[in-house]
């Protein structure tokens, strides 16, 4: 298995919790009371999301190709 890296977005909610979103993996979110805990939870969430994607991939009729970056001016 090769190492992969993902960009994550960290935000802090009104109660002080760190919220993590993984833009490359829709629906992949987690949280933690501290930044360190949130990032550790993000690693676990990413691994679980990838595991689910791989399970679905074996059942998928159309093969996954890639995730790309698209730049726009807004």
Secondary structure, 3 states (H helix, E strand, C coil): CCCCCCCCEEEECCCCCEEEECCCCCCCEEEECCHHHHHHHHHHHHHHHHHHHHHHHHHCCCCCCCCCCCCCCC
